[in-house]
């Protein structure tokens, strides 16, 4: 959990909490976009189960 501050509400104003969530999501997406080895789980063909 990289954004541990989101686990509890430490901020007094909701705008501060929202700003921190935005910053955490921007950081997360930037890491995913700059990842060297792409995760291709969604491109794998799934076999029917049952």
N, C-alpha and C positions, 0 to 999 in steps of 0.2 A: 504494500500500500504506500505509494509514493506521496500522496497528498493526505497525510494523516490528519491535517488540520480540518479536513472536511468531516471527520468522524464525530466531532463535537461542535457545538455552537459557541465559539469563543467571542464572536463579534457582537457588538451592541446594536449596530444598525444592519438591517437586511441588505442594504446596498453593499456593505463591506463583504458580507458572506457571498453575495452574488458575484462580486468582482473576483473574489478568491476562487470561486468555482470556475469562472471563465478562464482565469489564468491557469488553473490546473488542467482544464480541458484543452487549452491551446498547447500546453506543454506535452500532454499525452498525444495529441494529433501530430505535433511536430516530430516527436520520437517515432511514431508509426510511419510517417512519411519519409523520414531519413534513414529508416532501417536498411541495412545493407542486404540482408537476405529476406526477401519477401515471404510472408506466410501465405501459403497457397492451399489452406484447408478447404476454402470455399470453392476451389476449382477442381478438387478431386471428385470423381464420379462416385456416388454412393450406391452401394448394393442394397437391393430390397431385403428387408429382414422379415422373417416370419415363416 
